[in-house]
Amino acid sequence: MALLCFCFTGTNGEPVPGNFLMEEAIVEPFLKEGQVVVRTLFLSVDPYMRCRMNDDTGAEYLAPWVLSECVDGGGIGVVELSRCDGFSVDDTVTSFNWHWQTHCVMDGKLLQKVGLLYPISTSLSILHCKLGAIRHLWSLVFCVPPAPQIGRVDGCTRVVGICGSDEKCRALVEDLGFSAAINYRQGDVATALKESCPNGVDVYFDNVGGPISDAVIAQMNNDSHVILCGQISQYNKDVPYPPPLCDETQETLRSKNVTRERFMVLNYMEKHEAGIIQLSQWVREGQIKVLETVVNGIENMGVAFCSMMKGGNIGKQIIKISD
């Protein structure tokens, strides 16, 4: 069995592949009641993991990775041995607590069965827990449609994406059906946003933070909403989460009565199942499309993670571990 251990990066600075070390280990054959042995099919790397490389993640619900111990995150695999009621050999399962290993011994209570969607890796992208709750959570709390593709399906008149390459812009418009896309590496974001959203912005699904978010918030309408999902541009800095806003942006929120709510999926787990059912239907019907960048081999986990942090992926960054 191959596994990846966390080495070190520090609070400031960009992570590098050398922050992860691959080792060989043996899976203990003895299973306790309630445990299963799973063979890993796919693993996920996500922006929030950068926070887990610090001594303090900035979130009480998120534990830091421990030096010299195996890394964990989202994963999918196949049950090969089971002493857990509800899971049988050959079941395909997923978990947020999946160790970066080719094989794992896991408690069944940490696992969920994967539905009949193809490709299987889909459950690490659009159908994993966060987006599963978004559909129902934000439409109920704010009475507005949330994430961009969902907003398009729900009837938003204009859905505009901001990304870091012309290739990604093309994918947003041609593949995902966005009204427009802005390459923040080309020209002025504020000017391009004004052209794409001449009537202002009503809902901003914020995954990036920093100057881009400042530019968007400056053009938001009265009584609009910021859904604070992530702040990837700030994760390599030694700042609290959510990172502090500049005075001008803070004043815009106040003067325009713009809500800026931190999206905490763990607070709305009762919405997860209904959200997954709806999203699964949309995927099967082709209303929601899944884009993935797939890298092969557990030895490339660190490379894939660092690439994702720099925007090297289009869609979800997935690592294929086995067939």
Beta strands, then each sheet from edge to edge (+ up, - down):
strand 1: 2-6
strand 2: 20-24
strand 3: 35-44
strand 4: 72-82
strand 5: 92-99
strand 6: 103-107
strand 7: 112-113
strand 8: 160-163
strand 9: 180-183
strand 10: 201-206
strand 11: 220-228
strand 12: 259-262
strand 13: 292-296
strand 14: 316-320
sheet 1: 1+ 2-
sheet 2: 6+ 3- 4+ 5- 7+
sheet 3: 6+ 3- 14+ 13+
sheet 4: 8+ 9+
sheet 5: 10+ 11+ 12+
end
